[in-house]
Amino acid sequence: MKVAKHNARLIALNILCEQKKNRVPLDLIMEHHLREAALPDTRDNRLIMALVYGVMRQRRYLDWIITAVASHPLKKMKPRTVNALRLGVLQLFFMNKIPASAAIDEIIKALKKSRQPKWLINFSNGVLRNIDRKEEELKQRAAAQEPAVRSSHPDWLFARWQKRFGSSRAKEICRINNTTPHLTLRINRQKTSSAEFLGKLAGNSIKARPGKFSRNSIHLDYRGEIKNLPGYEEGFFHVQDEAAQLVAHLFNPLKQGNYLDCCAGSGGKTMQLAAMIPPGSTLYAVEPHKSRVKQLRTNLNRLNFSEMVSIFAMTLEKFAGMNRILFDYILVDAPCSGLGVIRRHPDIRWNRQPGDLVIMARTQLKLLEIAAGMLAPDGSLVYATCTTEPEENEEVINRFSSDNPQLEIVGPALIGKAADLVDKNNFFHTLPSADYDGFFAVKFIKNDKPTKKS
């Protein structure tokens, strides 16, 4: 469909419709559309992101509002109509800086540019104006609904968290998931220091503060493009959640040796390991997805780490079949449900079902088994996920440990406040908070002689 490039709401509508149709991760769809649109004003990009992520965060709440007013059932509406109404209600209820009349008019314009039938445009216009008139009444009625509706989460997910953590903590996790996260950076200490970079940010009138757990982390109050931050081109930093930064520190103390990142992705932890490992070490990164390999190379080049890392664009199973090296340090940052990073990827909550956790666990266990076969005697293996769920965390580890008695769980050498994030079982875990996401990690050491389990 050929569209006016500068209509932010139409672009947002197209993104939401494509996400519904293809189930591709939202950030990838967003990146494609923003690149194609090439909007001259970065404020339009920020508006599009606010609209799309806002709908994803509040989708169930928005749907309840629409259902309460519309004469036509939501399930029988076309996806473009539903998403247009969601965009309209989001602006009316959550984006107070946009006048109601302007918000509705722009949505109707977007539907017209989408060449929707006149009756459907009139229907959408009527629903939105009726919602605008009844806003206060609808807010009061919505406040009396079930917590999962009010917090815009699937019933199964809220019920699971309520059972595990209690009602109050479950509501707090959902609240956090619906907030826009701070931008968190990891400083490249080979190029700058935290103190120096904080000064550079202050000089550019960007509010920032050091992290709580990782000495290389900085939290920014910043909504602009990453590439516009000072020091971006020079490789002074990369974007990485503070809890994620702690995962690599589970390997401490580090010695010269062979390192392997089994699931490198776009390279957040790969770059961190490249900055941490002693001189004379080797670092291999395995990643099967072409788009992520491309981003991995770009990131390594920007931080000047490309010569330190050997990239293998293949599955871990294929790599293990051709590999003849035993590794002293192996990181399995396993693919998972992502239920610990919903605030950064709000579409995840709508793309997951309870059965996915069991499927993910099988994959995770297989990756661990393959990695264990490449671990040297006395070597360290760290398993990590960005999920909060026991099926993918504790249960995977318990099963793996039972089958691999030569691998012993040990307490990670985290220092300061970070040590408080390790429980009595030596499991590192965090729940989503204002400053970090939900992560899980555990460290194994391979003994020369298998230990017998009683």
N, C-alpha and C positions, 0 to 999 in steps of 0.2 A: 504494500500500500504506500502510495506516494503522499507524504504529509508535509505540512509546513514545519520547517526545521525548528522554528523558534517558539512553538507552542508547548510550553513545559507540561501542561496537564495532559495534552494528547500523548506526549512521549511517555509520561507516567502511566497513562491508561494502556498504552501498547505494551509496556514492560510487564504490567500486572497480567494482561491477557496471555502474553507469551509464557509467563511463569506457570499459569494455570494449565496451559496446553501441553508444555514440554517437560515440566518438572525439573528443569535445569536449575542448578543453584542460582539464587537471585543475584548474587554479586557478579556472576559471569554475564547474565542477561543485561544487567545494568551497565556494565563496562562496555558491552557491544553497542548498546543504544546511545550512550553518551558520546562514544567515539564517532558513530555515524552522524549524530546530530551536529557535532562540532559547534556547540553554542558559544557565541562570542563573549557572553557575560557569565562568569562563573557563578553568579547568584542564581541563575536558572538551573545550573547543575545541582546546586545545593537544595533548591526547591523541589526538583524532581526526586532527589534522594529522600528528602523529608516526607514527601507524599507517599512514595512507594514503601519505604520502611515503616512509615506511620500506619499505613493500611495493613501491612503484615503483622505489626505488633498489636493492633486493635481490631483485627478482622472479626473476631467472634462478637465483640461488643457492638461493632458497627452493624453487623448482620442482624443482631437483636433489634437495634433501633429501626432498621429498614423494615424488618418483618412486622414490627409493631404498628407501622403506618401504611405500608403498601397493600393494596387490594389484591395484588398478584403474588403467589407464593415465590419465595426466593429461588427454590430449586427449579422452577420452571422458567426463570428469566435467563436470557442469554448472558454468557460470561462478560461480554463487553458492557451490558447494562448494569449487571451487579457491581462490577469494578468501578464504573462511573459513579454509581450511587455511593459506594464506599468512599471514594475520593471526595465526594461532596460532603458527606456526613463527617468525615475526618476533619475537614476544614471548618465546618460549623461548630464542632464540639471540642476540637483539640488545637486549632490554629487560630487563636483569637485576633491575631494581628491582621488577618485577612477579613475584610467586611463580608458579611453573609451574602449580600446581593452580588458582589464581585465573584465570590467563590462559586455560587450557583451558575452565574452567567458563563464563567469560563469552562465549567464542566459541560454545559449545554453546547457551547461552541465546539468543544472537543468531540462531542457526539455528532454534531453536524459535519465536522471535518472527516469523521469516520464514515460518513454517508449512511447513517442509520435512518430507518423509516421515520416519517414525521410523527406518526402516532406514538412511537416509542420515545422519541425526543420529548414530546408533550407529556407522556406518562412520567418520565424521569424528572422533568421540570416540576410537575405537580407534586411528586413524592418529596423532592428536596425542599420545596417551599412549605409544604405541610409540616415537615420535620422542623424546619426553621421556626415556624410559628409555635410549635409544641415543644421546643427544646427543653425548657425547665421541667415540664411535666414528664417528658421522656427520661430525663436524667434521674428524676426521683424514682420512677418505676424501674429503671435499670439498676439502681442502687439496691433494690430489694431482691434482685436475682441471685442465683447461686454464685459462689466465689469464682468458679471456673468461667462463667459468663462475664462477670465484672472484670476479671483479670485477663480475659481473652486467651484462655488456654484450653486445649482439649480436655474433656472430662477424665479420660483415662490417665492423663499425665498429672493433673492436679490431684486426683484420688491417690495416685502412687506416692506423690510427695507428701500428701497429708498423712498417709499411713506411716511413712518412714520418719518424717521430721515433725509431725504435728501441724495443726491448722495454721498457727501463727507463722511458723517458719515457711510453710508452703506458700502462704500469701506473700511473704516477703520475697521469696525467690521469684514469684511471678511478677511482683512489682519491679524488681531489679531487671527482669527480662524485658520489661516494657519501657525501660529508660534508654536514652542514647548514651553509649559508653564514652568515657574519656578516650582520647587518643593516647596510647602508651608506646613509648619508644625504648629500645635498648641501644645504649650508646656504644659505638665502636671505639673502644679504648686505645686502639692502635692509631686512631686519628685525632681524638679529643678526649676530654674528661667530662664527667657529669657537671662539675662546677663551671667549667669553661663554657659548655654548651648551654647551661641555664643562663649564664650571662649573655650569651649571644641571642637567646630567645627574648630575654628582658629588653635587650637593645632594639629588638624588632616589635616591642609592645605585645608579645605573646605570653599569656599567663601560663606558668608551669611550676611544677614542684617535684622534688625527688620522690621515688617510690618508697614503700614501707619495708619491703622484704629484700629486694635486689638492688645492690648499690649502683648498678648500671641502668636502672629504670627511671624514666621521667614521665610524669602524667601532664598532658597539655589540655588546656581549654581552647580548643582550636577546631574550626569547622571548615577550613579551607582545604585546598588540594595539597597532598603530601609533598609533591614535587616543588611546591612553592616555599616550603620551610627552609630556613637557612641551613646550609651544610648538606642538603640532599644530594646534589651532584657530586660533592666531595666524598660521599660515603660515610658521613659522621654517625649515621644511625640506621636502624631498620625498625619497622613497626612490629611489636611483639608484646602480648599481654604479660603482665608482671608474673602471674603464676606460671605461665608457660616458660618464662625465663629461668625459673627455679629448677625445672626438670633436668636440664643439662648439668646443674650443680650436684645432682645426685651421684654423678660419677666421681666426685672429689674423694681422695686426692688423685690428680691426673699425672700420669707418667708418660714418657716417650713410648709410642707403640702404634699399633694399627687400629684405626677407628672406622666404624661403619654406621651410617645412618640408613636404616632399612626402608623407611617410608618418608623420603625427604620433602615431598610436596613442593611448595614454592620456596622453601629453604630457610624458614625462620630459625629452626634449631641447628640446621647445617651451618649457617653463618655464625651462630653463637659458638658451636664447637670449633669452627675454624679459628675463631678469635681466642679460644681457650687452650687448645692443645699445645703441648711443648714442642719446641723445634725438633726437626728430625722425624716427626710422626707422619703417618699417612692418613688421609681421610677419604673414604669412599661414600658416595651418596647414590642410593638406588631409588628411582621413581619411574613408574610405567606410563604415566599420562603425559602426552606430548605438550599440552598447554602448560602444565606445571613445570615440566623440564625447561621450557622456554623461559618461564618466569624465574626459575631457579638460576639459570645462567645469567639472566639480566641482573638479578639481585647480587650474585656473587661478583660479577664484574663491577658493579657500582661500589661495592665495599672493598674492592681490590683483593678478593679472596679466590678468584677463579683458578689461579695456578696452584692453590693449596688443595683443591678438591677434584677428585676424579668422579665424573658423573656416569652412571649406567642407566640408560633409558630402557628399562625392562622390569619385569616382575621380579620379586625377591626369589621366587622359586627358580626362575631361569638363571638369575645371578648365582645362586647357590650351586646350581648344576655345573657352571663353568668356573667357579671360583676355587682356588687352591690355597688361599690364605686363611690362617686362623687369626681372629681379631681379638685384641685385648679389651676393647670397649665397643659394645654394640647398643645402639638405641633403636627400640621398636616403638615409634610414635604411631600407634596403630590407627587405621581408619575406624571410625566409631559412629555412633548415632549423633554425636555433637550436641547432646542435650545440656552440656555445661556451657555452651557458647551461644545460647539462643538470643541474648541481647545483641550480639554482633551479627547473627544470622537468623532473623526472626522467622523466616520461612520454614526453618527446620521443624518447628512444633507442628506445622500442618502437613509435613512430608513424612512424618514418622508414625508407625503403628507399634503396639506392644510386641508383636512377633518379630519386628526388625532387630530387637535386642538379642534374641537367640541366634539369628542369622549372623549378626555382627560378631557375636562371641565365637562362633565357629571359625570365622576368618581370622580373628585375633589369635586364637589358640594355634592355628596353623602357622601363622607368621612367627609366633614365639618358638614353635618347634623347629622351624627352618633356621631361625637365628641361633638357637641354642647349638645346632649342629656346626656352626662356624665359630663358636666361642673358644678361645684358648684357655688352657688351665690357668686358674687364678684370675681369669678375665671377669669383667663386669658387664652385666646386661641390665639395661633399664627399660622397663615397659611403661608406656604412658598413654593416656587417652584424654580427650576433652569432653568426657561425659561424667555424669554423677551417678550412673546406674550400676548396681552391684553385679548384674548379669555380665557386664562388660569389664568389670574391674575385679572385685574381690573373688567372684566365682571363677573367673578365668584364671586368676593367679592360683587359687586353691587347687584347681584341677591340674594346672601345669606343674605346680610344685609336687603334687602327688605322683605324677608321671616322670619327674626329673629330680630325684633326690640328691643328685650331685650339685644342684643349684640351690644355694642357701640364700634366703631373704636376709638382708642386713640393713641396719639403720643408716640412712643417708647422712652424710656429714654436713648437714645444713647448719648455719650459724645464726645467731641473733634471733629476731622474731620469726624467721623462717622455720626454725626448729619446732615452733609450736604447731606447725601445720602437719607434723608427723604423729600418727597415733601409736598406741601401744603395740600394734602389730607391725610397726615399721612401714605402714602405708602412708604415703604423702597424698593428701587430698584437700581440695578447697571447694567451697560452694560459691555460686555466683554472688558477688558483692559489688559495691560501688566502684571498687578499684581493681578487681580481677575477676576472671572467669572461673568456671568449675573444672578442675583438673584432678587427675588421679595418676600416681606413679609409684613404682616400687623398684628397688635395686636388688639384683641377684649377684652373688659371687660364685664362680665355678670352682668347686673343690677338686683337688687332685684325686681324692678317693671318695666315692659316693658315700653319703651318710645314710645309715639305715633308719627308716621311720618306724616308730613303735606303733 
